[in-house]
Structure formats: C-alpha cells, structure tokens
Amino acid sequence: MTPGQTTGPTVSDPIIDLCGVTKTYRLGDVDVHALQGIDLTVARGEFVAIMGASGSGKSTLMNILGRYLLETVDVAALDEPSLARIRSRRIGFVFQNFNLLPRASAVENVALPLFYAGYLSDGAVHAQKALELLGLADRERSLPSQLSGGQQQRVAIARALINDPAILLADEPTGNLDSRTANEIMTTIQALNRERCLTVVLVTHEADMAAFADRVVTMRDGVVVADRRQAATPTVAVPSPLAGYRAGAAAPAPATAGRLWSFARMALVAAGRALARNKLRSALTMLGVFIGVAALVAMVAVGQGANAAVEEQIASLGTNLLVVLPGATTSSGVRAGFGSASTLTVADAESIQKDDSAVAAAAYLDRQVAQVS
C-alpha cells in the first residue's frame, strides 16, 4: 500500500447499523407506514445512495429517530445533550434548499457550527480556509442572495465539514441545481469520500446522481427492495483540495463558561450587524422607545404635580379651622341630610365671634331649600 492510500471500507467496521427501523404516520383514521422494518448497515468510509420515488420513505429514513447504532453506540439510549453533541460534531448535513442564514455572509454561515460547538478561537480562520478549498475564497463576504445555486451549495458543504464529521448526510443536494452544477457538487462530495474516507449517505431520486456512489439502496413503499454495489463509479477528474483538512479537530472541547461566552459574543455581533443593516428601521424603533419613555415620564410628572398642589391647598387650611354644621331631622328612624333642621342661625354665628375671644373670625353660610313646581 502506497503512502497516503487508505483501505476500503468493510462491512465488519460499520458506522451506522439500523435495526428494524419503522415509522408510521396517522392521517385521520388511516395509518401510513412510511418505513417498515428497515435493516441497513453502512460501513465506515462508504458512499451510499438511497434512491426511490417521492413517498418511498427515503427522506423519512434520513430523518428517523429510531433504534440505530452510530459507531456501535445505541443512539436511542442517549440523552438530549449527547444527541446534540452527535449532531454537532459527528454528523454533517447538506440540504436541498441550502438552509443558509440570509443575513449572514458565507464565512459566517460556515463558522456557525463552530459557535454551536463552543470553539472560541480561529473560527473565522477555519471557515475562510474551508471556503478557499472549495473555490470560494473571493466570495467569503458575500450574502447568500449574492451567490449562485452552486456556490450556495458549496457554502453548505463547507459548513457541514467545518467540525470534521464522521458522516455526511445529503438530502437531495442537487435538487435545485442545473445538471452541470449538480455534477460539480457530486464530484466534490465523491472526492471527499475518496480522499478523506468520509462516510456519505446520499438521498436522491436521480440515477445519474446515484451513479457517483459505491452502493445504491432502492426503496419503495417504505421497504428496501434492492441493495447493490456499483460495477464502476465515475472517477474524480481533479483531486479534491480538501484532502487532509481537519478544521474542527484542531480545537479542544471548551468549558461551559467559554461556550456561554461564545454564544453571547455571537448574539451581540449578530445584533449589531442587524442594526447596521437596517438603519431606518432601527432609528424608528429607537424613536418609538424614546417617545414611550418620554410619555411615561410626563405622566408621572403631571401626577406628582397634581398631588403636590392638593397637598398645598390642604396645608393652607391650617389646623385651627373649625367647621360647625347644623343638625338633621330624624323621622320614623330615617335621618335627613345636614341642614334639614334649623338648629343654627345667623345670630349664633355672630355671637360665637363676640363671646369667644379665641375665635378670630366667624363666617357663615345661609342655605335655603326651595321647591319649584
């Protein structure tokens, strides 16, 4: 064996082992069996294409959460944090619709898995290197809307590989691309499989795309109906420059505090860029907040001013003011209002001021009750 040459995968070294995987959807009173007892073994470093018409269950198999072994570990027995670590560090995903963040640049999209994995340093450097090796060195600052379909898919592939996964899951990666670009993408994926011994599971309904794989599994109505190895696969015209690239393996697993700081920094940077890219909307939002705060301050100030005015009026009355009210009549146990009985007269008010030297002044109110008919 020559230096750098790798041995082919063997079934005795499985990386994925599916055992009786089933999936049933319930539509009203009807049970739809999307998967019916799927048994499938994928060897380490193997390139497997899963083919089938729409509704055959191939995408369901890709997304299933059943009992399967990943690197001899029963995934069904793992807790949620362990599953998250597997998705983050052991599996790379490539989607038909790319699923790139529309307001993040190419290098930011590629570096995103590093933030989730908690790598604090050199994330942008690794992302730039991945884009350069995929031929996108001059588009690293471009937004997804500024890239062609093939370029967007290359960004998605770089994102899937940034943490150096053991498995690449590709769900219709060429479904939205023209035939020329699709062949370029499949050539890149095949090169990754050949030169990095990367395990690839490809879901497709196109035979010419499945021809790039070493093994084709055909599904129909949730059942594997054929499992064959290719007699010959297309050769890679240009060796992939990604051989030997290991971005994620260069960084150790960070501590919890470092991971929290990584997320906080990512959130702050994203917030700042969102404000900068939407200046008018940000200004209007800030103006609305300013008006709301100013209105609240004004309402509180008016309330406090009214309260102070009432307190001042009450204080001006003093503590030496005495109010004398006339009595009220009571008839059959019912008490009338004040002044219903003539118990005080004007002479009484005048005599109070004359006879009591402590009274500085006496004022009276003469109230008359009349009825108009």
C-alpha positions in Angstrom: 0.0 0.0 0.0 1.5 3.4 -1.0 1.8 6.3 1.5 -1.5 8.1 1.9 -3.5 5.3 0.5 -6.5 4.1 2.6 -8.0 0.7 2.7 -11.6 0.4 1.5 -14.5 0.1 4.0 -15.5 -3.2 5.2 -18.9 -4.3 6.5 -17.2 -5.6 9.6 -16.5 -1.9 10.5 -20.0 -0.4 10.4 -20.5 3.3 11.3 -24.3 3.1 11.0 -26.3 0.0 11.8 -30.1 0.3 11.5 -32.1 -2.5 13.2 -35.8 -2.8 12.4 -36.5 0.9 12.0 -40.2 1.7 11.5 -42.2 4.9 11.1 -46.0 5.2 10.9 -47.9 8.4 10.3 -51.6 8.6 11.2 -53.7 10.6 8.8 -57.3 10.6 10.2 -58.3 7.0 10.6 -55.6 5.7 8.2 -52.1 4.5 9.3 -49.5 5.3 6.7 -46.4 3.1 7.1 -43.5 5.3 5.9 -40.9 2.8 7.0 -41.5 -0.9 7.6 -38.7 -2.7 9.5 -35.6 -1.3 7.7 -32.4 -3.1 8.4 -29.3 -1.3 6.9 -25.6 -1.3 7.6 -23.3 1.4 6.4 -19.6 0.8 6.6 -17.1 3.4 7.6 -15.9 5.4 4.6 -18.7 4.1 2.4 -20.6 6.2 -0.1 -24.3 5.0 -0.1 -27.0 6.4 -2.3 -30.6 5.9 -1.2 -32.9 6.0 -4.2 -36.7 6.0 -4.6 -39.7 7.9 -5.9 -41.4 10.6 -3.9 -43.2 8.9 -0.9 -41.0 5.8 -0.9 -39.6 6.7 2.6 -36.1 7.7 1.7 -36.2 11.2 3.3 -38.1 9.7 6.3 -35.3 7.2 6.7 -32.7 10.1 6.7 -34.6 11.9 9.5 -35.8 9.0 11.5 -35.3 8.8 15.3 -35.4 5.1 15.9 -33.2 2.4 17.2 -29.9 2.6 15.3 -26.3 2.3 16.1 -23.8 5.1 15.4 -20.2 3.9 15.8 -21.5 1.0 17.8 -23.5 3.3 20.2 -27.2 2.8 20.5 -28.5 6.3 19.8 -31.9 5.6 21.2 -30.4 5.2 24.7 -28.7 8.6 24.6 -30.0 11.7 26.4 -30.7 15.0 24.6 -27.2 16.6 25.3 -25.5 13.6 24.0 -27.7 13.6 20.9 -26.9 17.3 20.4 -23.2 16.6 20.6 -23.5 13.8 17.9 -25.4 16.2 15.6 -22.9 18.9 16.2 -19.6 17.1 15.9 -20.1 13.7 14.3 -22.7 14.4 11.5 -22.6 16.9 8.7 -25.9 17.9 6.9 -26.3 19.1 3.4 -29.9 20.1 2.3 -31.6 20.6 -1.0 -32.6 24.2 -0.1 -29.1 25.0 1.4 -30.7 26.5 4.6 -28.2 29.3 4.8 -28.8 32.3 7.0 -29.9 35.0 4.6 -28.4 37.9 6.5 -25.1 36.2 7.3 -22.1 36.2 5.0 -20.7 33.0 3.5 -17.9 32.8 6.1 -20.3 33.5 8.9 -22.6 30.6 7.7 -19.7 28.2 7.6 -18.4 29.2 11.0 -21.8 28.9 12.7 -21.3 25.2 13.7 -18.1 26.2 15.5 -20.0 28.6 17.6 -22.6 25.9 18.5 -19.8 23.5 19.3 -18.2 26.2 21.5 -14.9 26.8 19.7 -13.9 30.3 20.7 -10.8 31.0 18.6 -9.9 30.8 15.0 -13.5 30.1 13.9 -13.4 32.6 11.1 -9.9 31.4 10.0 -11.1 27.8 9.7 -14.2 29.0 7.8 -12.1 31.0 5.4 -9.9 28.0 4.8 -12.8 25.8 4.1 -14.3 28.2 1.6 -10.9 28.7 -0.1 -10.5 24.9 -0.5 -14.0 24.8 -2.1 -13.1 27.6 -4.6 -15.0 30.4 -2.8 -12.1 32.5 -1.4 -13.3 35.6 -3.2 -16.9 35.2 -2.1 -16.5 34.8 1.7 -18.1 38.1 2.5 -21.0 37.7 0.1 -24.5 37.1 1.3 -26.4 34.0 0.1 -28.6 36.2 -2.2 -25.4 37.3 -4.0 -24.3 33.7 -4.7 -25.4 31.3 -7.4 -27.1 28.0 -6.5 -23.9 26.0 -6.9 -21.9 28.5 -4.8 -24.6 28.3 -2.1 -24.4 24.5 -2.0 -20.6 24.7 -1.8 -21.0 27.0 1.2 -23.4 24.5 2.7 -20.9 21.7 2.2 -18.2 23.7 3.8 -20.5 24.3 6.8 -21.2 20.6 7.0 -17.5 19.8 7.1 -16.3 22.5 9.4 -16.4 20.3 12.5 -14.7 17.4 10.7 -17.7 15.0 11.0 -17.5 11.2 10.5 -20.7 11.1 8.4 -22.1 13.4 5.8 -25.9 13.2 5.2 -27.0 14.8 1.9 -30.7 15.1 1.2 -31.3 15.9 -2.5 -28.2 18.2 -2.5 -28.6 18.7 -6.3 -32.3 19.0 -6.5 -32.3 22.8 -7.1 -29.3 22.9 -9.4 -28.7 22.5 -13.1 -27.1 19.4 -14.5 -23.6 20.9 -14.9 -23.6 22.4 -11.4 -25.1 19.2 -10.0 -22.2 17.2 -11.4 -19.7 19.6 -9.9 -21.3 19.2 -6.5 -21.4 15.4 -6.7 -17.8 15.3 -7.9 -16.9 17.3 -4.8 -18.8 15.0 -2.5 -17.3 12.0 -4.1 -13.8 13.4 -3.7 -14.5 14.0 0.0 -15.5 10.3 0.3 -12.4 9.1 -1.6 -9.7 11.2 -0.2 -10.9 11.7 3.4 -12.6 8.3 3.8 -15.7 10.3 4.8 -18.9 8.3 5.1 -21.6 9.7 2.8 -25.3 8.9 2.8 -27.0 10.5 -0.2 -30.8 10.7 -0.7 -31.8 11.2 -4.4 -34.3 10.1 -7.0 -31.9 10.7 -9.9 -30.0 7.7 -11.2 -27.2 9.8 -12.7 -26.5 11.3 -9.2 -26.7 7.9 -7.5 -24.0 6.7 -10.1 -21.4 8.6 -8.1 -21.9 6.3 -5.1 -20.3 2.9 -4.4 -23.6 1.4 -3.3 -27.2 2.1 -4.2 -30.1 1.2 -1.9 -33.5 1.4 -3.6 -36.7 1.9 -1.6 -40.3 1.5 -2.4 -43.3 2.0 -0.1 -41.1 2.1 3.0 -39.2 -1.1 2.2 -35.7 -1.8 0.8 -36.3 -3.6 -2.5 -32.7 -3.5 -3.8 -29.2 -3.1 -2.4 -26.5 -3.3 -4.9 -22.9 -2.2 -5.3 -21.9 -0.2 -8.4 -19.9 -2.1 -11.0 -18.0 1.1 -11.7 -18.2 4.6 -10.4 -17.2 7.9 -12.1 -13.6 8.8 -11.5 -12.7 12.2 -10.0 -11.1 14.4 -12.6 -9.4 16.8 -10.2 -8.3 15.6 -6.8 -10.1 17.5 -4.0 -8.0 20.1 -2.2 -9.9 19.2 0.9 -7.8 16.1 1.5 -6.3 16.1 5.0 -8.3 19.2 6.0 -9.4 18.9 9.7 -10.9 22.1 10.9 -12.8 21.0 14.0 -10.2 18.6 15.2 -7.8 21.4 15.8 -9.7 22.8 18.8 -10.3 21.2 22.1 -13.7 20.9 23.7 -14.3 24.2 25.6 -15.6 24.7 29.1 -19.1 25.6 29.9 -18.2 29.2 30.7 -16.4 29.5 27.4 -19.3 28.1 25.5 -21.6 30.7 27.1 -19.3 33.5 26.2 -19.2 32.2 22.6 -22.9 32.3 22.3 -23.1 35.8 24.0 -20.5 37.1 21.6 -22.3 35.6 18.6 -25.6 37.1 19.7 -24.0 40.6 20.3 -22.3 40.6 16.9 -25.5 39.4 15.1 -27.5 42.1 16.9 -25.0 44.9 16.0 -24.9 43.8 12.3 -28.7 43.6 12.2 -28.9 47.2 13.5 -26.3 48.4 11.0 -28.1 46.7 8.0 -31.5 48.2 8.9 -30.7 51.8 9.8 -34.1 53.3 9.2 -36.0 50.5 11.0 -33.5 50.7 13.9 -34.0 54.5 14.1 -37.8 54.3 14.0 -37.7 51.6 16.7 -35.4 53.7 18.9 -37.7 56.8 18.3 -40.7 54.8 19.4 -39.0 53.7 22.6 -37.9 57.3 23.2 -41.4 58.6 22.8 -42.8 55.9 25.1 -40.3 56.7 27.8 -40.9 60.4 27.5 -44.7 60.0 27.7 -44.3 57.8 30.8 -42.0 60.4 32.4 -44.5 63.2 31.6 -47.5 61.3 33.0 -45.6 60.6 36.3 -44.5 64.3 36.5 -48.1 65.5 36.0 -49.4 63.2 38.6 -46.8 64.2 41.1 -47.5 67.9 40.4 -51.3 67.5 40.9 -50.6 65.6 44.2 -48.3 68.4 45.4 -51.0 71.1 44.5 -53.6 69.3 46.5 -51.3 68.9 49.5 -50.5 72.6 49.3 -54.2 73.5 49.4 -54.9 71.3 52.3 -51.9 72.7 54.2 -53.2 76.3 53.6 -56.4 75.5 55.5 -54.3 75.2 58.7 -55.0 73.2 61.9 -57.1 76.0 63.6 -60.2 75.8 61.4 -63.4 74.6 62.9 -66.5 73.7 60.9 -69.9 73.7 62.6 -72.7 72.0 60.8 -76.5 72.2 61.6 -78.3 69.2 62.8 -80.5 66.9 60.9 -84.1 65.8 61.5 -85.0 62.2 62.0 -88.4 60.9 61.1 -89.5 57.3 61.6 -85.9 56.2 62.0 -84.8 57.9 58.8 -82.2 60.6 59.2 -82.4 63.5 56.8 -79.4 65.4 55.5 -77.4 68.2 57.2 -79.4 71.4 57.4 -82.8 69.8 57.4 -83.3 71.2 60.9 -82.9 74.9 61.8 -80.6 74.4 64.7 -78.2 77.2 63.8 -78.9 80.8 63.0 -77.0 83.8 61.8 -77.2 85.2 65.3 -75.5 82.1 66.6 -72.6 82.7 64.2 -72.3 86.3 65.2 -72.4 85.5 69.0 -69.6 83.0 68.7 -67.3 85.6 67.4 -68.4 88.1 70.1 -68.5 85.9 73.1 -65.4 83.8 72.5 -62.1 85.7 72.4 -60.3 82.7 70.9 -62.3 83.0 67.7 -60.5 85.3 65.3 -63.3 85.3 62.7 -66.6 83.6 62.1 -68.2 83.1 58.7 -71.5 81.6 58.0 -73.3 80.0 55.0 -77.0 80.7 54.7 -78.6 77.8 52.8 -82.2 77.9 51.7 -84.1 74.9 50.3 -87.0 75.6 48.0 -89.1 73.6 45.7 -90.3 74.9 42.3 -93.4 73.4 40.8 
